[in-house]
Amino acid sequence: MRKTAVVLIALFLSATPAFAKVKVVATLQWIGSVAGEIGKGQVEVATLVKPNQDPHMVEARPSMILAARKADILMYNGLDLEIGYLPVLIESSRNPNIQPGKPGNFDCSHFVTVMEKPVSVDRSMGDVHPLGNPHYHYSPGRILSVAEGMADALSTIDPSHADAYKANLSIFREKVRAKQKEWSALPTKGRRFIAYHKLFEYLAADFGFTITAYVEPKPGIPPSAGYIERLIGTIRETRPDGILLTPYYGRREADFLTRRTGVPTIVVPHDVGAVPGANDWFSFMDQALSALVK
């Protein structure tokens, strides 16, 4: 009887690690979505920023610090998009796994080619991101590179499931390539848009449309009445296909421009979950691109 009990205890202890999932904490919804595709049953994903939040304006909360404290790996956008709260989370968590330079600190931007990196930055330029435009999650090719980095990082942390992460990556890669063919067939090439904020540059570069002007005179700077009047003149003269904005801001100004010019306002999701039906990164891209061609 005693020997049987010892055997059962040994079996339990040896089996426990097989059921322990890697705790992934992602700052943004799209990161959590891609991490779930690569990790599948081997990971448990918690996402910090809600889909209805402006990612530029997030502040650290105790619940976020607690989540970071429990993380095996922290995945974030990078390029200073999370600069307002991420350093506080990492320091306050006192979690050695996620400190800079550790395998559990995963900066997604390290795996992408960045657009619009300024040579120099000063306050007169508005809220310019000094490391480059951080909104690369609209670029399928760049997201595939991020996914490849995720698979490697998860394999380092959890080598016993490295083959599973590699297999999940292969499935993800094939799905991205199939969707790229589908998305490339949409009539986005040659279209011209006004945008509220510098959010859609990667989307424009990948799908062949142009952003001709911005409702913000400079990034993060609200437009004055005089600027709006000048923009109305520009819109009437150039007749763009639409005015692009996200669900979280710019609607009042865009609707005013639409009333004055007749050019439609187009709401484009900024992240997974931002609009109904954008339940993962693939459906988020479906929604973003279909909004441009409706």
C-alpha positions, 0 to 999 in steps of 0.5 A: 500500500505504501509503495503504491502511494509513493508511486502515485505521488511520483506520477502526480509530481512528474505530470504537473509541469505538463499541465502548467500553461505558460502565462502570457501577459499582452499589453494590446488585444492584437498581441494577445490574439496572435500569442493565442494563435501561436501558443494555443493550448500551451498558453494562458493569455491575459490582455491589459488594455481594453479594446475601447481604449486609446492605446496612447492614453493608458495609465497603470492600474493595480490589476495590471501590476498584479497580472505582470507579477504573475507573467512568465512572459510579457509581450508588448508593442514597443516603439514607446506606444506603452511608455506611459505605463509599461515601465511602471508595470515592469518595475512594480511587478518585481517579476524577474522573468519580465525585466529588460534583457530577460527571455520573458520580456518580449518587444514585438517591434524588434521583429519589424521594419519600422516606418517614419523614424524621425531623424530628430524630434522636438516639441514643435512636431507634436506627439511624434514617436521618436522610435518610429510609427508604432501602428505596424499591426495593420501590416500582415507581413510584419505581423508574421515576423512578430509571430515567428519571434513569438514562437521562438520566445515561447520555445525558449521559455517552454522548450518541452512544447517547442514542436507545438509552437513550431506547428502552430506557427506553420498553421498561422503562416499559411493562414496569413498568406491565404488572407493576403491573397484575399485582401490584395484582391480588394479594390484599395489600390489608388484610393485616397483618404484623409485620416484623423491621426497617423495610424494607417500608414502601414495599412496604406503602404501594404495595400496601395492607397494614399493618405493625403492629409490629416485632421490633426495638424500635428500628431496629438494636436487637436485642430483649430477652427482655422485649420478645419476651414482650410482642410475643408477647402482642400477636401473640396478641391481634391475629393478624397474617398473618405475620412478615416478615424477610429472608434475612440476619437475624432468623430465630432470633427470628422462628422463636421467635415462630412457635413460640409464636404459630402465626403464620407466618414469611415470608422476603421477599428484600431485593434481586435475587439474595437468593433463588433466582429473583430474577434481576432487579428484576422477578423480585425483586418477583415473589418479594417479593409472592408471599411475602406472599400464599402 
